[in-house]
């Protein structure tokens, strides 16, 4: 009888343990389904909102930093538009540009060997004229010429640049383009 009593107590303890473990597992699964997953979804949504707010803050800060000290942004915008119009004229004005180029070269002691304008390229909203320029100069004169070319009130983009040494001087071939916002057929 004692053995039977011990056996029943041991089985009862195992059942109690199994029942408790099963109840805990069921409560854990219910916790995951009804508490943890909704909290994780809410956290992800809040993180996305925080990231959007941070991006908005960065845009506002960048705009504010770009307009520091501008009491009248309309005047600053008009000044920038005027500068863009000067740097990107409505017509190509290649004759005026080539004269300025020759004057700049002469002022810097540069000997122009060849100027070859390329074919005018029309694109949507603007036109470009490629120009190949070959010059002969010493290093410092060439450097000054390039700096002065960069300071011109005209948008110029350089696409190719090669330098070779020839009889104690440098022979430089540059390929660049000038631009116009509208193409005037007379120019």
QUIFENSUL-V871018 format. One record per residue. OMEGA is omega as a letter, one per 30 degrees, with the letter a starting at -180 (none if undefined). BURIAL is # if it has 9 or more other ideal C-beta (glycine too) atoms within 8 Angstrom, else .. Layout:
BEGIN
omega:OMEGA burial:BURIAL
omega:OMEGA burial:BURIAL
END
This chain:
BEGIN
omega:l burial:.
omega:l burial:.
omega:l burial:.
omega:l burial:.
omega:l burial:.
omega:l burial:.
omega:l burial:.
omega:l burial:.
omega:l burial:.
omega:l burial:.
omega:l burial:.
omega:l burial:.
omega:l burial:.
omega:l burial:.
omega:l burial:.
omega:l burial:.
omega:a burial:.
omega:l burial:.
omega:l burial:.
omega:l burial:.
omega:l burial:.
omega:l burial:.
omega:l burial:.
omega:l burial:.
omega:l burial:.
omega:l burial:.
omega:l burial:.
omega:l burial:.
omega:l burial:.
omega:l burial:.
omega:l burial:#
omega:a burial:#
omega:a burial:.
omega:a burial:.
omega:a burial:.
omega:a burial:.
omega:l burial:#
omega:l burial:.
omega:l burial:.
omega:l burial:.
omega:l burial:.
omega:l burial:.
omega:l burial:.
omega:l burial:.
omega:l burial:.
omega:l burial:.
omega:l burial:.
omega:l burial:.
omega:l burial:.
omega:l burial:.
omega:l burial:.
omega:l burial:.
omega:l burial:.
omega:l burial:.
omega:l burial:.
omega:l burial:.
omega:l burial:.
omega:l burial:.
omega:l burial:.
omega:l burial:.
omega:l burial:.
omega:l burial:.
omega:a burial:.
omega:l burial:.
omega:l burial:.
omega:a burial:.
omega:l burial:#
omega:l burial:.
omega:l burial:.
omega:l burial:.
omega:l burial:.
omega:a burial:.
omega:l burial:.
omega:l burial:.
omega:l burial:.
omega:l burial:#
omega:l burial:.
omega:l burial:.
omega:l burial:.
omega:l burial:.
omega:l burial:.
omega:l burial:.
omega:l burial:.
omega:l burial:.
omega:l burial:#
omega:a burial:.
omega:l burial:.
omega:a burial:#
omega:a burial:#
omega:l burial:.
omega:a burial:#
omega:l burial:#
omega:a burial:#
omega:l burial:#
omega:l burial:.
omega:l burial:.
omega:a burial:#
omega:l burial:#
omega:l burial:.
omega:l burial:#
omega:l burial:#
omega:l burial:#
omega:l burial:.
omega:l burial:#
omega:l burial:#
omega:l burial:.
omega:a burial:.
omega:l burial:#
omega:a burial:.
omega:l burial:#
omega:l burial:.
omega:l burial:#
omega:a burial:.
omega:l burial:.
omega:l burial:#
omega:l burial:.
omega:l burial:.
omega:a burial:.
omega:l burial:.
omega:a burial:#
omega:l burial:.
omega:l burial:.
omega:a burial:.
omega:l burial:.
omega:l burial:.
omega:l burial:#
omega:l burial:#
omega:l burial:#
omega:l burial:#
omega:l burial:#
omega:l burial:#
omega:a burial:#
omega:l burial:#
omega:a burial:#
omega:l burial:#
omega:a burial:#
omega:l burial:#
omega:a burial:.
omega:a burial:.
omega:l burial:.
omega:l burial:#
omega:l burial:#
omega:l burial:.
omega:l burial:#
omega:l burial:#
omega:l burial:.
omega:l burial:.
omega:l burial:#
omega:l burial:#
omega:a burial:.
omega:a burial:.
omega:l burial:#
omega:a burial:.
omega:l burial:#
omega:a burial:.
omega:l burial:#
omega:a burial:.
omega:a burial:.
omega:a burial:.
omega:a burial:.
omega:l burial:.
omega:a burial:.
omega:l burial:.
omega:l burial:.
omega:a burial:.
omega:l burial:.
omega:l burial:.
omega:l burial:.
omega:l burial:#
omega:l burial:#
omega:a burial:#
omega:l burial:#
omega:a burial:#
omega:l burial:#
omega:l burial:#
omega:a burial:#
omega:l burial:#
omega:a burial:#
omega:l burial:#
omega:a burial:#
omega:l burial:#
omega:l burial:.
omega:l burial:#
omega:a burial:#
omega:a burial:.
omega:a burial:.
omega:none burial:.
END
